[in-house]
Amino acid sequence: MASAKKPNFLVIMGDDIGWMNPSCYHRGMMGYWTPHIDRIANEGALFTDWYGQQSCTAGRAAFITGQCPIRPGLTKVGLPGADIGIQPEDPTIAEILQPLGYVSGQFGKNHLGDKNKFLPTVHGFSEFFGNLYHLNAEEEPEDPMYPKDPRFKEMFGPRGVLKAWATDKEDTRDEKRWGVVGRQRIEDTGPLTRKRMETVDEEFLGGALDFIERQANAGQPFFCWMNTTRMHVWTHLKPASQGVTGLGIYPDGMVELDGYVGQLLDKLDELGIADDTVVVFTTDNGAEVLSYPDGGQTPFRGEKATNWEGAFRVPMVIRWPGVIAPGSVVNDVCAHEDLMVTFAAAAGDADVKQKCKEGTYTANGKTFHVHLDGYNLLDAFKAHRSGPRPPQGNAEPGKAEGDAWPRQEFIYWNDDGQLCGIRLKNIKLNFLQQMGKGLDVWTQEFTNYRIPRAYNLRSDPFERADESGMPFQTSNQLYYIVPAQAVVAKWLGTFKDFPPRQKSSSFNVDAVVEHIMDAAAKGPGR
C-alpha cells in the first residue's frame, strides 16, 4: 500500500523505442525479454493508446512542458548552436513541482536546445548530467570526411556531455557560442564519442541512482527524469552486451536498456521507497523502422516522422501503488502532455492548469501564463479496474462525465508545424500524408488531401482500410468531419491568447544557409 507521503516521480524515457519492442507488448513474438520493463506493467498498467509525438524533441517537449509542442515551438530540434530551445516562459514539470516541495534531477539526453539558457538547470532542475543531441549528430566529428580545421568544429560542432547544477548566484560570463552562463554551474565532461556511447548510459544511470539515494536519505520528495540514449541510431554496444539475444543489435540494446531499468527498480526497493514512487517507462516517439536492423518495430502504419499511428503511438507502462491497480491494461486515449497536470494533482495542486491559464502560477522566480494541453488523469487512474476493458464512456472531449475518460481527442502535428490530423474518440481524420518511404520520410514534403481520410482506430487500428481494395471505406465515417472541425477550431482558438512561442526549426536549405551565415558572421567560438 502507498503511504500518505507526497509521491516521488521516476520517469524513464528511452529513445526511439518501438511500440513492439518491450516484451510486455510483443509477448515473446520478437524472441527476447525485457523482464524489468514488464515488471512495471505487471505491477501497474500497460497503455495501448498512449501518444508521444512524431520525433525526439517534440515528444520530450510535450512531456516536460505539458503543452502540444507547436506552442513552445519545439516540434523539431535546432542545429548545434541554434537559438531554438525551451523558453523561460514555458514551465517544466520540475518548475511546477518546485513550490510543492520537490527537488528535480535530469539525467541523459535532453534535446531541448544546447545553449546555456536552455539547459535544465535554469528550468527548475537542481542538477543535470547528460547529452544535448541525438546520437548520430554526436558522432559526426568522427566521420572521415569531417573538416580537420578546428575552427569548423568550434563554429558548427556539437557540445560535449555536460554536468550542471542550479545556483543562486548569477554567472555573467559569456561562453561565446553557448551564451551567458546564468544561475548555474556547468562542467563539460568531454565529447560523446562512439567509444563513449557504449557505456554513456551507465554514466547517466550512476548519476540518477546517486540523486535518488540522496533525496531518499534526506526524506525529500523528488522528480527524476532518466533519459537513455538507447535506442537511437547509431547503436554502439559494449562487448558484454553484444550477441546476448542472438537476434541482432537492436534486441541486444533493448536487453541492455532493460537492465538499467532493473537497477533503478532495485534502488527503490533497497531504499524502501518503492511504494512511495511513481515509475513510468516510455519513449519520445514512434519507432524509426527505416534504420533496421538498428531500428525499432511497430505494428502500426508508418514510422517516426510521418502522419501515421506508427509515428505517434509509444509504449507506456506506469506503476503507481495505491492509484493504479496491478495488471491493468488501459485502452483509453492518453498523451505525454497529460503527465504534468496529473503529477501536479498527485503532489497537491489539482488547479495548475487553470492557474497557468490565468497567469497566476509562480515558480522558480517566474510567473507563468500558458495554456497547458494536458488532462489530469489521476481520478481516471484510480477508477480503472485491474485487467483490460473497453474504453470508457462517450463524454464530450475534455469533460469527465460519469465513467468517461478525460481525454477523448489527440491532435497530430508534424515536425514542420503542420496540422496532420485529429483523433476524436475512435475516429481519426488525416489531413496530410507523408508519401515517402524509408529515408524519404525525412526529405519529402507532406501531401495535402482534398478530402480527409477517415480511419476507425478500434476496428482498424493499423490504418489499413484504404489498402484493402475498398477505397470508399475511408469515406464512410466522414460525418465526423464537422465535429472534428469544431474541436480543432476550438483548440486553435486558444492560440489567440497563447500564440506559438517561437517558429519551429527547419532543416531546409533556407534555414541551413541562415544558420551558416549567422555563425560565419560571429566567427570561431561564437
KOLTOR-851841 format. One record per residue (C-alpha): residue in one letter; z, x negated, y; residue number from 0. Coordinates in Angstrom, 2 decimals. Layout:
! KOLTOR-851841
> type, z, x, y, seq
> A, Z, X, Y, NUM .
...
! end
This chain:
! KOLTOR-851841
> type, z, x, y, seq
> M, 0.00, 0.00, 0.00, 0 .
> A, -0.77, -1.22, 3.50, 1 .
> S, 2.14, -1.79, 5.88, 2 .
> A, 2.58, -0.26, 9.33, 3 .
> K, 1.64, -3.57, 10.96, 4 .
> K, -1.49, -3.87, 13.06, 5 .
> P, -4.21, -4.82, 10.59, 6 .
> N, -5.86, -8.20, 10.60, 7 .
> F, -9.67, -8.24, 10.53, 8 .
> L, -11.63, -10.73, 8.46, 9 .
> V, -15.39, -10.29, 8.79, 10 .
> I, -17.55, -12.49, 6.56, 11 .
> M, -21.16, -12.35, 7.71, 12 .
> G, -23.81, -14.07, 5.65, 13 .
> D, -27.29, -14.82, 6.93, 14 .
> D, -30.43, -13.05, 5.69, 15 .
> I, -28.63, -11.71, 2.60, 16 .
> G, -30.88, -9.23, 0.83, 17 .
> W, -29.57, -5.75, 0.00, 18 .
> M, -30.09, -6.53, -3.69, 19 .
> N, -28.54, -10.00, -3.71, 20 .
> P, -24.81, -9.27, -4.21, 21 .
> S, -24.29, -8.28, -7.83, 22 .
> C, -22.35, -5.14, -6.85, 23 .
> Y, -25.76, -3.94, -5.66, 24 .
> H, -28.10, -5.39, -8.29, 25 .
> R, -25.70, -4.62, -11.19, 26 .
> G, -26.85, -7.63, -13.18, 27 .
> M, -30.55, -6.96, -12.73, 28 .
> M, -31.02, -10.30, -10.99, 29 .
> G, -29.22, -12.28, -13.67, 30 .
> Y, -26.33, -13.80, -11.72, 31 .
> W, -22.97, -12.55, -10.47, 32 .
> T, -21.02, -12.61, -7.22, 33 .
> P, -17.57, -11.60, -8.50, 34 .
> H, -15.68, -12.14, -5.24, 35 .
> I, -18.03, -10.02, -3.15, 36 .
> D, -17.89, -7.47, -5.98, 37 .
> R, -14.09, -7.57, -5.79, 38 .
> I, -14.22, -6.37, -2.18, 39 .
> A, -16.43, -3.46, -3.26, 40 .
> N, -14.25, -2.59, -6.26, 41 .
> E, -11.07, -2.66, -4.18, 42 .
> G, -12.70, -0.82, -1.28, 43 .
> A, -16.09, 0.71, -0.57, 44 .
> L, -19.76, -0.11, -1.07, 45 .
> F, -22.13, 1.33, 1.53, 46 .
> T, -25.72, 2.24, 0.69, 47 .
> D, -26.92, 3.37, 4.14, 48 .
> W, -25.42, 0.72, 6.40, 49 .
> Y, -27.67, -0.63, 9.15, 50 .
> G, -27.72, -4.10, 10.64, 51 .
> Q, -30.74, -4.99, 12.74, 52 .
> Q, -34.19, -6.44, 12.13, 53 .
> S, -33.34, -10.10, 12.89, 54 .
> C, -30.45, -12.51, 13.28, 55 .
> T, -29.44, -12.39, 16.94, 56 .
> A, -29.87, -8.62, 17.13, 57 .
> G, -27.65, -8.00, 14.10, 58 .
> R, -24.90, -10.25, 15.39, 59 .
> A, -25.11, -8.76, 18.88, 60 .
> A, -24.88, -5.21, 17.51, 61 .
> F, -21.70, -6.12, 15.63, 62 .
> I, -19.86, -8.20, 18.21, 63 .
> T, -20.74, -6.09, 21.31, 64 .
> G, -20.69, -2.60, 19.77, 65 .
> Q, -23.97, -1.91, 21.57, 66 .
> C, -27.53, -1.43, 20.40, 67 .
> P, -28.89, -4.93, 21.13, 68 .
> I, -31.51, -3.61, 23.56, 69 .
> R, -28.62, -3.03, 26.01, 70 .
> P, -27.33, -6.63, 26.22, 71 .
> G, -30.94, -7.86, 25.88, 72 .
> L, -30.24, -9.67, 22.62, 73 .
> T, -32.97, -8.38, 20.33, 74 .
> K, -34.31, -11.91, 19.85, 75 .
> V, -32.80, -15.37, 20.19, 76 .
> G, -33.90, -17.63, 23.03, 77 .
> L, -35.34, -21.09, 22.57, 78 .
> P, -32.87, -24.03, 22.80, 79 .
> G, -31.58, -24.28, 26.35, 80 .
> A, -32.90, -20.85, 27.36, 81 .
> D, -30.93, -18.77, 29.81, 82 .
> I, -30.72, -15.91, 27.31, 83 .
> G, -27.38, -15.14, 25.72, 84 .
> I, -24.35, -12.91, 25.71, 85 .
> Q, -23.37, -11.97, 29.26, 86 .
> P, -19.84, -11.76, 30.75, 87 .
> E, -20.31, -8.04, 31.48, 88 .
> D, -20.65, -7.21, 27.77, 89 .
> P, -17.32, -7.10, 25.90, 90 .
> T, -16.93, -8.62, 22.46, 91 .
> I, -14.66, -7.37, 19.70, 92 .
> A, -12.46, -10.38, 20.48, 93 .
> E, -12.09, -9.23, 24.10, 94 .
> I, -11.49, -5.61, 23.13, 95 .
> L, -8.73, -6.65, 20.73, 96 .
> Q, -7.11, -9.14, 23.14, 97 .
> P, -4.98, -6.60, 25.10, 98 .
> L, -3.89, -5.14, 21.76, 99 .
> G, -2.16, -8.39, 20.83, 100 .
> Y, -4.83, -10.13, 18.76, 101 .
> V, -5.92, -13.76, 18.53, 102 .
> S, -9.55, -14.30, 17.54, 103 .
> G, -11.41, -17.19, 15.93, 104 .
> Q, -15.10, -17.59, 15.15, 105 .
> F, -16.48, -19.98, 12.55, 106 .
> G, -20.07, -20.73, 11.57, 107 .
> K, -23.35, -19.53, 13.02, 108 .
> N, -23.18, -17.96, 16.47, 109 .
> H, -26.81, -17.42, 17.60, 110 .
> L, -25.93, -15.62, 20.83, 111 .
> G, -27.00, -18.36, 23.24, 112 .
> D, -26.38, -22.11, 23.38, 113 .
> K, -25.32, -22.73, 26.98, 114 .
> N, -21.63, -23.22, 27.72, 115 .
> K, -21.38, -19.83, 29.41, 116 .
> F, -22.49, -18.15, 26.18, 117 .
> L, -20.02, -19.83, 23.81, 118 .
> P, -17.48, -17.60, 22.01, 119 .
> T, -14.52, -19.29, 23.72, 120 .
> V, -15.43, -17.76, 27.09, 121 .
> H, -15.94, -14.37, 25.46, 122 .
> G, -12.48, -13.68, 24.04, 123 .
> F, -12.26, -16.09, 21.10, 124 .
> S, -9.42, -18.60, 21.16, 125 .
> E, -11.38, -21.11, 19.11, 126 .
> F, -14.85, -21.69, 17.73, 127 .
> F, -16.32, -24.10, 15.21, 128 .
> G, -19.95, -23.53, 14.42, 129 .
> N, -23.66, -23.97, 14.98, 130 .
> L, -25.79, -22.16, 17.51, 131 .
> Y, -29.19, -21.62, 15.87, 132 .
> H, -31.00, -20.57, 12.72, 133 .
> L, -31.17, -23.39, 10.20, 134 .
> N, -34.89, -24.13, 10.37, 135 .
> A, -34.53, -24.79, 14.12, 136 .
> E, -31.69, -27.22, 13.45, 137 .
> E, -33.79, -29.41, 11.15, 138 .
> E, -36.85, -29.64, 13.42, 139 .
> P, -35.85, -33.10, 14.77, 140 .
> E, -36.16, -34.46, 11.20, 141 .
> D, -39.79, -33.38, 10.91, 142 .
> P, -42.02, -36.48, 10.55, 143 .
> M, -44.20, -35.30, 13.44, 144 .
> Y, -41.27, -34.68, 15.83, 145 .
> P, -41.78, -36.78, 19.01, 146 .
> K, -39.94, -40.10, 18.89, 147 .
> D, -39.32, -40.27, 22.64, 148 .
> P, -35.57, -39.49, 23.01, 149 .
> R, -36.30, -37.70, 26.27, 150 .
> F, -38.15, -34.99, 24.35, 151 .
> K, -35.07, -34.19, 22.28, 152 .
> E, -32.90, -34.28, 25.40, 153 .
> M, -35.14, -31.73, 27.06, 154 .
> F, -36.04, -29.47, 24.14, 155 .
> G, -33.96, -30.26, 21.07, 156 .
> P, -31.13, -28.18, 19.61, 157 .
> R, -27.48, -28.72, 20.45, 158 .
> G, -25.06, -30.12, 17.85, 159 .
> V, -22.36, -28.36, 15.85, 160 .
> L, -19.56, -27.54, 18.29, 161 .
> K, -15.83, -27.14, 18.28, 162 .
> A, -14.45, -25.28, 21.28, 163 .
> W, -11.10, -23.95, 22.45, 164 .
> A, -10.37, -21.45, 25.23, 165 .
> T, -8.23, -22.85, 28.07, 166 .
> D, -6.58, -21.54, 31.23, 167 .
> K, -7.99, -24.35, 33.36, 168 .
> E, -11.47, -24.25, 34.89, 169 .
> D, -13.52, -27.32, 33.98, 170 .
> T, -16.13, -27.68, 36.73, 171 .
> R, -18.11, -30.46, 35.07, 172 .
> D, -21.82, -29.67, 34.80, 173 .
> E, -23.20, -30.72, 31.43, 174 .
> K, -26.73, -30.59, 32.80, 175 .
> R, -28.84, -28.65, 30.31, 176 .
> W, -25.83, -26.72, 28.98, 177 .
> G, -24.29, -25.82, 32.34, 178 .
> V, -20.74, -25.83, 33.70, 179 .
> V, -18.04, -26.16, 31.03, 180 .
> G, -15.82, -23.38, 32.40, 181 .
> R, -12.48, -22.30, 30.92, 182 .
> Q, -12.88, -24.08, 27.61, 183 .
> R, -12.72, -27.47, 25.94, 184 .
> I, -15.82, -28.47, 23.96, 185 .
> E, -16.35, -31.13, 21.32, 186 .
> D, -19.80, -31.89, 19.89, 187 .
> T, -19.34, -32.94, 16.26, 188 .
> G, -22.94, -34.09, 15.87, 189 .
> P, -26.26, -32.65, 14.73, 190 .
> L, -26.71, -30.27, 11.84, 191 .
> T, -28.94, -32.45, 9.69, 192 .
> R, -30.49, -31.46, 6.39, 193 .
> K, -27.84, -33.50, 4.59, 194 .
> R, -25.01, -31.86, 6.51, 195 .
> M, -26.48, -28.44, 5.73, 196 .
> E, -25.47, -28.99, 2.10, 197 .
> T, -21.78, -28.72, 3.00, 198 .
> V, -21.51, -27.43, 6.58, 199 .
> D, -20.32, -24.02, 5.36, 200 .
> E, -17.41, -25.82, 3.71, 201 .
> E, -16.54, -27.30, 7.12, 202 .
> F, -16.60, -23.85, 8.71, 203 .
> L, -14.63, -22.38, 5.80, 204 .
> G, -11.94, -25.01, 6.29, 205 .
> G, -11.64, -24.02, 9.94, 206 .
> A, -11.37, -20.33, 9.06, 207 .
> L, -8.74, -20.92, 6.37, 208 .
> D, -6.68, -23.02, 8.77, 209 .
> F, -6.96, -20.39, 11.51, 210 .
> I, -5.87, -17.59, 9.18, 211 .
> E, -2.89, -19.57, 7.90, 212 .
> R, -1.70, -20.47, 11.41, 213 .
> Q, -1.85, -16.86, 12.59, 214 .
> A, -0.15, -15.56, 9.44, 215 .
> N, 2.68, -18.08, 9.77, 216 .
> A, 3.14, -17.03, 13.40, 217 .
> G, 3.17, -13.33, 12.50, 218 .
> Q, 0.17, -12.88, 14.78, 219 .
> P, -2.48, -10.19, 14.14, 220 .
> F, -5.91, -11.80, 14.10, 221 .
> F, -9.64, -11.25, 14.06, 222 .
> C, -11.54, -13.92, 12.13, 223 .
> W, -15.33, -13.89, 12.16, 224 .
> M, -16.67, -16.20, 9.45, 225 .
> N, -20.45, -16.69, 9.63, 226 .
> T, -22.05, -18.71, 6.86, 227 .
> T, -25.39, -20.48, 7.21, 228 .
> R, -26.23, -19.25, 3.70, 229 .
> M, -28.79, -17.76, 3.02, 230 .
> H, -31.10, -18.52, 5.95, 231 .
> V, -34.08, -20.77, 5.32, 232 .
> W, -34.24, -23.52, 4.52, 233 .
> T, -31.54, -23.83, 1.88, 234 .
> H, -30.20, -27.32, 1.18, 235 .
> L, -27.68, -27.26, -1.67, 236 .
> K, -25.23, -29.95, -2.65, 237 .
> P, -25.82, -31.32, -6.18, 238 .
> A, -22.88, -29.37, -7.65, 239 .
> S, -24.49, -26.07, -6.60, 240 .
> Q, -27.97, -26.84, -7.84, 241 .
> G, -29.08, -25.16, -11.06, 242 .
> V, -25.87, -23.20, -11.64, 243 .
> T, -27.78, -19.97, -12.34, 244 .
> G, -30.98, -21.42, -13.76, 245 .
> L, -32.80, -18.89, -11.57, 246 .
> G, -33.66, -20.91, -8.50, 247 .
> I, -32.38, -21.97, -5.13, 248 .
> Y, -31.54, -18.54, -3.65, 249 .
> P, -29.42, -17.33, -6.62, 250 .
> D, -27.70, -20.74, -6.69, 251 .
> G, -26.94, -20.39, -2.98, 252 .
> M, -25.58, -16.87, -3.45, 253 .
> V, -23.16, -18.09, -6.11, 254 .
> E, -22.03, -20.88, -3.77, 255 .
> L, -21.54, -18.38, -0.95, 256 .
> D, -19.57, -16.08, -3.24, 257 .
> G, -17.22, -18.98, -3.95, 258 .
> Y, -16.45, -19.24, -0.23, 259 .
> V, -15.64, -15.53, -0.18, 260 .
> G, -13.28, -16.10, -3.10, 261 .
> Q, -11.42, -18.85, -1.25, 262 .
> L, -10.87, -16.54, 1.72, 263 .
> L, -9.57, -13.74, -0.51, 264 .
> D, -7.30, -16.19, -2.32, 265 .
> K, -5.87, -17.37, 1.01, 266 .
> L, -4.95, -13.80, 1.96, 267 .
> D, -3.22, -13.38, -1.40, 268 .
> E, -1.42, -16.71, -1.06, 269 .
> L, -0.12, -15.80, 2.41, 270 .
> G, 0.94, -12.31, 1.31, 271 .
> I, -1.22, -10.59, 3.93, 272 .
> A, -3.95, -9.05, 1.74, 273 .
> D, -2.54, -5.54, 2.20, 274 .
> D, -2.48, -6.03, 5.97, 275 .
> T, -6.03, -7.35, 6.28, 276 .
> V, -9.33, -5.50, 6.53, 277 .
> V, -12.01, -7.54, 4.74, 278 .
> V, -15.70, -7.00, 5.49, 279 .
> F, -18.65, -8.69, 3.82, 280 .
> T, -22.11, -8.08, 5.21, 281 .
> T, -25.10, -9.78, 6.81, 282 .
> D, -27.04, -9.62, 10.05, 283 .
> N, -30.40, -8.19, 8.99, 284 .
> G, -32.56, -7.28, 6.03, 285 .
> A, -34.00, -9.78, 3.58, 286 .
> E, -36.66, -12.29, 4.54, 287 .
> V, -38.78, -11.82, 1.46, 288 .
> L, -41.71, -13.93, 2.66, 289 .
> S, -39.85, -17.21, 2.02, 290 .
> Y, -39.39, -16.53, -1.71, 291 .
> P, -38.11, -18.29, -3.78, 292 .
> D, -35.90, -19.29, -0.85, 293 .
> G, -35.69, -15.69, 0.30, 294 .
> G, -33.71, -12.52, -0.30, 295 .
> Q, -34.55, -9.39, -2.25, 296 .
> T, -34.57, -5.75, -1.21, 297 .
> P, -35.84, -2.58, -2.92, 298 .
> F, -36.70, -1.13, 0.48, 299 .
> R, -40.12, -1.29, 2.03, 300 .
> G, -40.84, -4.19, 4.35, 301 .
> E, -38.58, -7.07, 5.24, 302 .
> K, -36.93, -8.78, 8.19, 303 .
> A, -38.83, -8.39, 11.50, 304 .
> T, -40.59, -5.14, 10.53, 305 .
> N, -40.01, -1.45, 11.26, 306 .
> W, -39.19, -0.56, 7.64, 307 .
> E, -35.81, 0.01, 5.99, 308 .
> G, -36.13, -3.43, 4.41, 309 .
> A, -35.63, -4.95, 7.85, 310 .
> F, -32.54, -2.95, 8.80, 311 .
> R, -30.60, -1.96, 5.65, 312 .
> V, -27.93, -4.50, 4.79, 313 .
> P, -25.35, -4.91, 2.06, 314 .
> M, -21.90, -3.87, 3.27, 315 .
> V, -18.61, -3.81, 1.40, 316 .
> I, -15.23, -3.18, 3.04, 317 .
> R, -11.72, -3.46, 1.62, 318 .
> W, -9.20, -1.61, 3.75, 319 .
> P, -5.88, -0.99, 1.96, 320 .
> G, -4.35, 2.36, 2.79, 321 .
> V, -7.52, 3.58, 4.51, 322 .
> I, -10.47, 3.25, 2.13, 323 .
> A, -9.95, 4.44, -1.45, 324 .
> P, -10.77, 1.73, -4.02, 325 .
> G, -14.05, 2.23, -5.82, 326 .
> S, -15.66, 4.28, -3.04, 327 .
> V, -19.42, 4.49, -2.61, 328 .
> V, -20.45, 5.72, 0.84, 329 .
> N, -23.95, 7.14, 1.33, 330 .
> D, -23.49, 8.19, 4.95, 331 .
> V, -25.24, 6.53, 7.87, 332 .
> C, -23.28, 3.66, 9.41, 333 .
> A, -24.21, 0.69, 11.60, 334 .
> H, -22.83, -2.64, 12.77, 335 .
> E, -22.21, -1.12, 16.22, 336 .
> D, -19.54, 1.14, 14.68, 337 .
> L, -17.11, -1.63, 13.79, 338 .
> M, -15.96, -2.44, 17.34, 339 .
> V, -14.61, 1.03, 18.14, 340 .
> T, -13.35, 1.50, 14.57, 341 .
> F, -11.38, -1.75, 14.70, 342 .
> A, -10.02, -0.88, 18.15, 343 .
> A, -8.82, 2.51, 16.91, 344 .
> A, -7.05, 0.89, 13.96, 345 .
> A, -5.47, -1.65, 16.31, 346 .
> G, -4.03, 1.09, 18.50, 347 .
> D, -6.64, 2.23, 21.03, 348 .
> A, -8.96, 5.04, 19.97, 349 .
> D, -10.27, 5.52, 23.52, 350 .
> V, -12.01, 2.19, 24.06, 351 .
> K, -15.47, 3.74, 24.13, 352 .
> Q, -14.55, 6.24, 26.84, 353 .
> K, -12.63, 3.65, 28.88, 354 .
> C, -15.60, 1.28, 28.81, 355 .
> K, -17.92, 4.10, 29.86, 356 .
> E, -15.62, 4.94, 32.78, 357 .
> G, -15.26, 1.28, 33.74, 358 .
> T, -11.50, 1.16, 33.24, 359 .
> Y, -11.11, -1.20, 30.26, 360 .
> T, -9.70, -4.58, 31.31, 361 .
> A, -9.50, -7.64, 29.07, 362 .
> N, -9.97, -11.40, 29.32, 363 .
> G, -9.72, -11.20, 33.10, 364 .
> K, -12.64, -8.75, 33.34, 365 .
> T, -13.10, -5.01, 33.72, 366 .
> F, -15.87, -3.66, 31.53, 367 .
> H, -18.27, -0.88, 32.43, 368 .
> V, -20.63, -0.48, 29.47, 369 .
> H, -21.99, 2.16, 27.12, 370 .
> L, -20.76, 1.39, 23.60, 371 .
> D, -23.11, 2.84, 20.99, 372 .
> G, -20.78, 2.70, 18.01, 373 .
> Y, -18.86, 5.57, 16.40, 374 .
> N, -15.21, 5.49, 15.39, 375 .
> L, -15.32, 5.78, 11.59, 376 .
> L, -11.58, 5.38, 10.97, 377 .
> D, -10.80, 9.02, 10.18, 378 .
> A, -14.00, 9.35, 8.15, 379 .
> F, -12.97, 6.32, 6.09, 380 .
> K, -9.56, 7.85, 5.46, 381 .
> A, -11.06, 11.17, 4.38, 382 .
> H, -13.53, 9.63, 1.95, 383 .
> R, -12.69, 10.18, -1.70, 384 .
> S, -12.96, 7.49, -4.33, 385 .
> G, -16.30, 7.15, -6.09, 386 .
> P, -19.79, 8.22, -4.99, 387 .
> R, -20.54, 11.60, -3.45, 388 .
> P, -23.30, 13.22, -1.40, 389 .
> P, -23.44, 12.50, 2.35, 390 .
> Q, -21.16, 14.63, 4.48, 391 .
> G, -21.95, 17.74, 6.47, 392 .
> N, -24.64, 18.75, 8.91, 393 .
> A, -22.95, 18.37, 12.27, 394 .
> E, -24.95, 17.57, 15.36, 395 .
> P, -25.27, 13.81, 15.94, 396 .
> G, -22.02, 12.33, 17.18, 397 .
> K, -19.95, 15.45, 16.50, 398 .
> A, -17.47, 15.19, 13.64, 399 .
> E, -17.12, 18.87, 12.83, 400 .
> G, -15.20, 19.72, 9.69, 401 .
> D, -16.27, 17.38, 6.93, 402 .
> A, -19.20, 15.90, 8.89, 403 .
> W, -19.71, 12.17, 9.28, 404 .
> P, -19.51, 10.85, 12.88, 405 .
> R, -22.89, 9.08, 12.84, 406 .
> Q, -25.94, 11.16, 11.98, 407 .
> E, -28.65, 9.03, 13.60, 408 .
> F, -29.91, 5.48, 13.90, 409 .
> I, -32.49, 4.21, 16.38, 410 .
> Y, -34.77, 1.34, 15.38, 411 .
> W, -35.84, -1.36, 17.86, 412 .
> N, -37.98, -4.38, 17.10, 413 .
> D, -37.25, -7.84, 18.45, 414 .
> D, -39.71, -7.39, 21.33, 415 .
> G, -37.62, -4.47, 22.59, 416 .
> Q, -39.97, -1.71, 21.41, 417 .
> L, -38.70, 1.60, 20.06, 418 .
> C, -39.94, 1.73, 16.46, 419 .
> G, -38.38, 4.90, 15.13, 420 .
> I, -35.37, 7.11, 14.63, 421 .
> R, -33.43, 8.33, 11.65, 422 .
> L, -31.93, 11.78, 12.19, 423 .
> K, -29.78, 12.73, 9.20, 424 .
> N, -32.14, 12.32, 6.23, 425 .
> I, -35.45, 12.20, 8.10, 426 .
> K, -36.90, 9.02, 9.55, 427 .
> L, -39.76, 9.06, 12.05, 428 .
> N, -41.72, 5.84, 12.51, 429 .
> F, -43.45, 5.48, 15.88, 430 .
> L, -44.72, 1.93, 15.32, 431 .
> Q, -45.70, -0.09, 12.26, 432 .
> Q, -45.84, -3.79, 11.59, 433 .
> M, -49.09, -4.05, 9.67, 434 .
> G, -48.70, -7.73, 8.87, 435 .
> K, -47.55, -9.15, 5.58, 436 .
> G, -45.79, -12.43, 4.90, 437 .
> L, -45.71, -14.77, 7.88, 438 .
> D, -47.87, -12.32, 9.83, 439 .
> V, -44.82, -10.10, 10.40, 440 .
> W, -43.77, -12.75, 12.94, 441 .
> T, -47.19, -13.25, 14.53, 442 .
> Q, -48.82, -9.82, 14.75, 443 .
> E, -48.15, -7.10, 17.30, 444 .
> F, -46.77, -3.75, 16.16, 445 .
> T, -49.29, -0.90, 15.94, 446 .
> N, -48.64, 2.43, 17.68, 447 .
> Y, -49.11, 5.61, 15.67, 448 .
> R, -50.85, 8.51, 17.37, 449 .
> I, -48.65, 10.81, 15.27, 450 .
> P, -45.27, 9.64, 13.92, 451 .
> R, -44.94, 9.16, 10.19, 452 .
> A, -42.05, 11.01, 8.61, 453 .
> Y, -40.04, 9.98, 5.55, 454 .
> N, -37.16, 11.73, 3.82, 455 .
> L, -34.78, 8.85, 3.16, 456 .
> R, -32.95, 10.80, 0.45, 457 .
> S, -35.93, 11.82, -1.68, 458 .
> D, -38.00, 8.79, -0.61, 459 .
> P, -35.52, 6.05, 0.38, 460 .
> F, -38.12, 3.31, -0.07, 461 .
> E, -40.68, 4.93, 2.28, 462 .
> R, -43.44, 5.16, -0.33, 463 .
> A, -44.72, 8.67, 0.43, 464 .
> D, -47.79, 7.52, 2.36, 465 .
> E, -48.72, 5.19, -0.51, 466 .
> S, -48.59, 7.97, -3.10, 467 .
> G, -52.15, 9.25, -2.73, 468 .
> M, -50.80, 12.31, -0.90, 469 .
> P, -51.41, 11.31, 2.73, 470 .
> F, -50.27, 14.66, 4.13, 471 .
> Q, -46.82, 14.29, 2.56, 472 .
> T, -45.58, 12.30, 5.52, 473 .
> S, -46.60, 15.09, 7.91, 474 .
> N, -44.69, 17.79, 6.08, 475 .
> Q, -41.49, 17.06, 7.98, 476 .
> L, -42.98, 16.65, 11.44, 477 .
> Y, -40.96, 19.66, 12.57, 478 .
> Y, -38.24, 17.02, 13.06, 479 .
> I, -40.19, 15.55, 15.98, 480 .
> V, -38.71, 17.94, 18.54, 481 .
> P, -35.01, 17.49, 17.61, 482 .
> A, -35.59, 13.76, 17.19, 483 .
> Q, -37.18, 13.58, 20.63, 484 .
> A, -34.14, 15.36, 22.03, 485 .
> V, -31.79, 12.77, 20.51, 486 .
> V, -33.92, 9.87, 21.72, 487 .
> A, -34.26, 11.39, 25.20, 488 .
> K, -30.51, 11.89, 25.50, 489 .
> W, -29.85, 8.36, 24.30, 490 .
> L, -32.47, 6.83, 26.61, 491 .
> G, -30.93, 8.83, 29.43, 492 .
> T, -27.84, 6.65, 29.20, 493 .
> F, -29.93, 3.73, 30.46, 494 .
> K, -29.98, 5.29, 33.93, 495 .
> D, -26.35, 4.29, 34.41, 496 .
> F, -26.34, 1.48, 31.84, 497 .
> P, -29.69, -0.36, 32.03, 498 .
> P, -30.51, -3.34, 29.79, 499 .
> R, -28.54, -6.39, 30.85, 500 .
> Q, -31.47, -8.80, 30.59, 501 .
> K, -35.03, -8.92, 29.32, 502 .
> S, -35.23, -9.83, 25.66, 503 .
> S, -36.50, -13.28, 24.80, 504 .
> S, -40.04, -13.76, 23.55, 505 .
> F, -41.89, -16.43, 21.63, 506 .
> N, -45.31, -15.53, 23.03, 507 .
> V, -47.36, -18.12, 24.90, 508 .
> D, -46.37, -16.96, 28.39, 509 .
> A, -42.66, -17.24, 27.60, 510 .
> V, -43.06, -20.64, 25.94, 511 .
> V, -45.06, -22.05, 28.87, 512 .
> E, -42.48, -20.72, 31.31, 513 .
> H, -39.68, -22.39, 29.33, 514 .
> I, -41.52, -25.73, 29.11, 515 .
> M, -42.38, -25.77, 32.81, 516 .
> D, -38.78, -24.98, 33.72, 517 .
> A, -37.45, -27.80, 31.53, 518 .
> A, -40.04, -30.26, 32.85, 519 .
> A, -39.15, -29.43, 36.44, 520 .
> K, -35.48, -30.13, 35.79, 521 .
> G, -36.14, -33.40, 33.98, 522 .
> P, -34.43, -35.03, 30.95, 523 .
> G, -30.98, -33.75, 30.09, 524 .
> R, -31.31, -30.69, 32.26, 525 .
! end
